[in-house]
Amino acid sequence: MNSLNPSPINVEREIGYQSTGTRGYMSGFGNSFETEALEGALPIGRNSPQKPNYGLYAEQLSGSPFMAPQATNQRSWLYRIFPTVKHSGRYKQVEKGLIRTAPVARDESDVPIGQLRWDPTPIPGDDLTFVSGLRTITTAGDSDTQVGMAAHLSLVTRSMRNEYFFNADGELLIVAQEGRLRFCTEFGIIEIEPGEICVIQRGIIFKVELVDEPARAYVCENYGSALTLPDRGPIGANCLANPRDFLTPVAAYEDRKESSILFVKWGGELYSTEIGQSPLDVVAWHGNYAPYKYNLRHFSPVGAVLFDHPDPSVYTVLTSPSETAGTANVDFLIFSERWQVAENTFRPPWYHRNLMSEFMVNIHGLYDARPEGFAPGGISLHNQMLPHGPDAAIFQRASNSELKPSKISGTMAFMFETRFPQRVTKYAAESNTLQDNYADCWKGLSRNFDPSKRDFK
């Protein structure tokens, strides 16, 4: 067979999963799933029978230490045509291109500290897969000690054919910004379009195909604890990202005996090995360690309904907790359509300095705090304790506008936020898309202080 088989629709019909509104997926965050592409491929009541059906091999993939507490223990059992030892050969180190991993030498780039912003990077006409098209923008922390993250740009102009990849350094959160992508994984097929995300955990093998036109995506490589839903606190049981909206693929497999290449990112380096067949040969699986997707349009934002502006944490979709309560290793936030109704309140994000370092990308539309110079696909970086906030024009408008209910519409931006400084790579520092006048947006802020006027009008 030369394609993933059977189709997700057939799989859903065969094994009796109820439709979630999107065929080929199972609904729920962090659930323990079971799915089979051939009836009877899953053993009943045991994980490792002496002779699995269909002559399959049983293999466990662990995403946490064996002795991790039940609440954080992640593992899945895979029933595959070959165990992954058969999908390994003699690894050789290969050129990693523009991929970088923390810690990156501090002198790799000489860009001074300050607020930074980049115009969108054009999608080139070069032959680039998801892997060869990766360009690291920032790194933070240390992948060897499993803390921090890296922020990458991926420019994709062709599908991976007999090429596969897995990342041992961290889990990957991929945000589609332009063009649609199909992730063919050991666990099944995930497709995302702009405004959707895909999360692929450490060690999971996959390839990426274009659905139609070339694509641009952004990737958070999370070195730390697995991404999970944030605690809602006083918000309670509802709103923000609801567990039922996360979708995990049903089983689908490739049974293809062709010469292929498996790329592996391990210890900050890139390696490859030649294999004789597709490694996406999992016919059935069960467990809670599996990739998933989420439509960011399903995020239910909350906000002030009387006065003042809540902390940006209310826009958190996923978080990678650290050992310090309330201080994330990585947060993933979005700023999407929402109503503004607060009275006697400066409604845009306020001026602030922050312990966390903020890497932001505009997916589409205008970002309300800085509508000029932050085009779709553009990036901004506000590192820890460096001040930022609305530009001068937005300050004047928000300070003097009539405070009637208004809707921010037709926009979506996201943020990768970490407790560590984000070091800018040489590629990003030398990019011709880096704006040299970003800080000028605050030059127009005027002196309003007048000690003779207690009630300023």
Summary of the structure (lengths in Angstrom):
residues: 457
radius of gyration: 23.3
end to end distance: 73.7
largest distance: 87.5
contacts: 1439
relative contact order: 0.18
helix: 11%
strand: 35%
